[in-house]
Amino acid sequence: MLSLLPSSALAAPPAPEAAAAPGPAAPGAPAADAALPRTAAAPTGAERRVSAHLDGLRKRPAALRAFFRDLPKGGDLHNHLSGAASTELLIKLAGNDGLCIGTKTMTARPAPCGPGTRPAAQARKDRSFHRQILRAWSMQDFSSASGESGHDHFFPAFGKFGEVSRRHGGELLADVANTAARQNQFYLETMLTPASGGSKKLAEQVGYHADLRLMHQLLTAGGKLDKLVRDAGREADKGTADFRKAARCDTARPALGCRMTVRFISQVSRGSSSERVFTQMALAMRLAERDHRYVAVNLVQPEDERNALRNYRLHMRMLDYLHGVYPRAHITLHAGELVPGLVKPEELRFHINKAVRTGHAERIGHGVDVAHEDGAPALLRTMARRGIAVEVPFTSSRQILGVSGAEHPFPLYRRYGVPVVLATDDPGISRSDISAEYRYASGTYGLRYRELKDLARASMEHAFLPGRSLWGDQGHGKRAYELARPCRMERPDGHRPRAACTRFLAKNLKAALEWRQEAAFAGFEHRVLHARR
């Protein structure tokens, strides 16, 4: 079943990299007492043998792809639902709905299909038309030789298929959850915009007030914001029902996605009016405290958009105020998804700092421009000390910003001990998947199997899941991947744990999913090593 309810689910610091950070000289080495991500003293014998096996696959592309597909890969914490679904599915749904496609813009719109449009259903038989839509709605075959940047092709795609995605949240969720499950992931946090129409109307009714306390009072007066909370709950109910139908969860042959644990992150449209941004933030954080299916708030839309840039500091102050009202609501923020030339140099100097120090971000999405931030070494040490993870989607950073390889700050974050989790972002638009992200990390930065395994573990450790972690703290500010006391004498290798550990897992969903992943790692290592004999 689609797990939207808390339930049990039984089943050495990284070496400095040679790659330099983008822009100015990378900040100096981290302080000796900087906190480090969880790691173990040394790889096990099995882990060393799997690493050797991986080395032997480097020149065998098909076998390498199979290895990374089968590798357990934790959770996807940075995933936009509408941009994550298969573009082929979107085209199919557009045809089923009788929508029309503008022949110049390739934008889906309701019938009837007048001049300058074609029925989307024609794409079923007209492969050239299908290919046109596919290229417009994704990065398929994209080339900057056309004069269009990846940034300017990527972001408008959402509006082109928006008429489809807004109608079919449950079907899209089934597609995304099934894909994640096939990629051997166990958890999904996907972004969507709850009660979008209602929050827009309420924002227009209340208007903007520089006194944020007053504006919040106006939003909550007469139960107006609570009505939106109920509306969002009904949307989640319908989406779950549609998901279960699309994934056949109540049949004898349920899809793999029915096993996924799924939570929602509420999107805030940062390019909108200030009153709408604040209203969406307030709704998102109220939801996160009142409906367990919604866990956090995030700001979306291009960070370089005019309103987003002009109001960035204001948005962080809004989050600062609302964090005081809703302290249990999680906050993860797109920040630093910028490069020189895209914005003025001064815009590269403070976005991540403000997200961390004012916006109370527990995770940062992208974080590409970190080396340009004022006081970057202190910022990185703060992120490491507080355990503020960076969500890294390599493919979209390459497609949107043109940043990859030695120009990406992935090695810099790791040098400072900042937790890093790999993510997909918008794999439907990007034409990618989480296995490609892990394969890229391994091939580009020379990661061994144990380091890949710890990236997957970090994605579960920094998930907004309830309950305690499977892993115990080990003092001196460092955290080792050693099982928490109730399960310390157990082995997650397929055998059912004893009573104390079983009770611990039943009470802590995070620990239960981490246990499930550890069991999957044990099975993966056994299969790899058995196949080598």
TALINUR-V356763 format. One record per residue. N is the residue number from 1. PSI is psi in whole degrees, -180 to 180 (NA if undefined). Layout:
BEGIN
N:PSI  N:PSI
END
This chain:
BEGIN
1:157  2:115  3:95  4:-4  5:145  6:129  7:160  8:158  9:74  10:-180  11:NA  12:132  13:145  14:139  15:145  16:141  17:156  18:-22  19:142  20:154  21:161  22:160  23:-133  24:169  25:138  26:146  27:160  28:177  29:151  30:155  31:153  32:-28  33:10  34:139  35:150  36:153  37:163  38:141  39:172  40:165  41:-41  42:153  43:149  44:169  45:-41  46:-41  47:-38  48:-39  49:-37  50:-38  51:-42  52:-40  53:-44  54:-42  55:-36  56:-12  57:-5  58:-31  59:19  60:84  61:-44  62:-44  63:-35  64:-43  65:-40  66:-40  67:-48  68:-27  69:-41  70:-19  71:127  72:134  73:32  74:-128  75:159  76:112  77:-5  78:93  79:120  80:120  81:-50  82:-32  83:-8  84:-24  85:153  86:134  87:-34  88:-39  89:-42  90:-42  91:-41  92:-46  93:-36  94:-42  95:-42  96:-34  97:-2  98:27  99:166  100:154  101:123  102:126  103:-19  104:-43  105:-16  106:30  107:134  108:140  109:160  110:157  111:161  112:159  113:103  114:-166  115:142  116:10  117:163  118:147  119:132  120:-28  121:-23  122:-19  123:-15  124:-36  125:-26  126:97  127:-31  128:-42  129:-43  130:-42  131:-37  132:-46  133:-45  134:-44  135:-35  136:-33  137:1  138:-175  139:14  140:126  141:16  142:141  143:133  144:-7  145:-18  146:-12  147:-9  148:137  149:159  150:-40  151:-46  152:-12  153:-37  154:-57  155:-39  156:-16  157:-35  158:-42  159:-29  160:-36  161:11  162:-35  163:-27  164:-52  165:-33  166:-20  167:-18  168:45  169:-43  170:-43  171:-40  172:-41  173:-40  174:-44  175:-46  176:-43  177:-40  178:-43  179:-45  180:-42  181:-41  182:-26  183:11  184:49  185:161  186:-10  187:145  188:126  189:111  190:146  191:137  192:171  193:101  194:145  195:48  196:-49  197:-43  198:-39  199:-33  200:-44  201:-42  202:-41  203:-42  204:-35  205:-43  206:-39  207:175  208:140  209:129  210:-27  211:99  212:-33  213:-43  214:-43  215:-39  216:-39  217:-40  218:-35  219:-37  220:-16  221:136  222:17  223:19  224:-46  225:-34  226:-32  227:-41  228:-36  229:-44  230:-39  231:-43  232:-36  233:-41  234:-36  235:-42  236:-39  237:-49  238:-43  239:-39  240:-43  241:-44  242:-39  243:-50  244:-36  245:-47  246:-34  247:3  248:38  249:-25  250:22  251:179  252:-14  253:69  254:149  255:160  256:-32  257:-18  258:-18  259:-12  260:144  261:124  262:138  263:160  264:139  265:128  266:127  267:145  268:128  269:96  270:-16  271:-1  272:-179  273:156  274:-37  275:-35  276:-40  277:-48  278:-40  279:-44  280:-39  281:-49  282:-43  283:-46  284:-43  285:-32  286:-40  287:-45  288:-25  289:-14  290:-16  291:110  292:-16  293:-26  294:123  295:-17  296:175  297:148  298:150  299:130  300:-178  301:161  302:132  303:-21  304:2  305:149  306:-53  307:-38  308:-42  309:-48  310:-35  311:15  312:-49  313:-39  314:-44  315:-39  316:-37  317:-37  318:-45  319:-37  320:-45  321:-49  322:-28  323:-34  324:-29  325:-38  326:71  327:-18  328:-6  329:131  330:153  331:123  332:136  333:131  334:120  335:138  336:22  337:61  338:156  339:159  340:138  341:-30  342:-36  343:170  344:150  345:-35  346:-23  347:-15  348:-3  349:-8  350:-8  351:-46  352:-41  353:-48  354:-38  355:-39  356:-48  357:-26  358:-41  359:-4  360:33  361:132  362:-21  363:153  364:130  365:126  366:-74  367:33  368:-32  369:22  370:-35  371:-17  372:-7  373:143  374:133  375:41  376:-43  377:-43  378:-39  379:-47  380:-40  381:-37  382:-45  383:-41  384:-45  385:-40  386:-7  387:36  388:110  389:155  390:127  391:115  392:108  393:96  394:-43  395:-48  396:-32  397:-37  398:-43  399:-40  400:-43  401:-12  402:25  403:127  404:173  405:-130  406:-18  407:-14  408:140  409:11  410:-50  411:-34  412:-46  413:-44  414:-38  415:-37  416:-1  417:18  418:130  419:137  420:135  421:138  422:146  423:169  424:-30  425:-91  426:70  427:-23  428:-48  429:-42  430:-18  431:47  432:-174  433:173  434:-30  435:-38  436:-35  437:-44  438:-41  439:-41  440:-45  441:-43  442:-47  443:-36  444:-38  445:10  446:35  447:138  448:171  449:-43  450:-37  451:-37  452:-41  453:-41  454:-30  455:-42  456:-42  457:-41  458:-34  459:-31  460:-37  461:-35  462:11  463:151  464:66  465:147  466:153  467:176  468:160  469:159  470:-19  471:139  472:151  473:149  474:21  475:172  476:25  477:-3  478:151  479:124  480:153  481:73  482:137  483:143  484:158  485:-45  486:-21  487:11  488:-30  489:7  490:164  491:117  492:67  493:26  494:-17  495:142  496:131  497:165  498:177  499:-46  500:-43  501:-40  502:-44  503:-41  504:-45  505:-36  506:-28  507:-15  508:101  509:-39  510:-50  511:-38  512:-42  513:-34  514:-38  515:-43  516:-41  517:-41  518:-39  519:-38  520:-39  521:-43  522:-43  523:-40  524:-47  525:-39  526:-44  527:-43  528:-47  529:-33  530:-39  531:-23  532:-18  533:NA
END
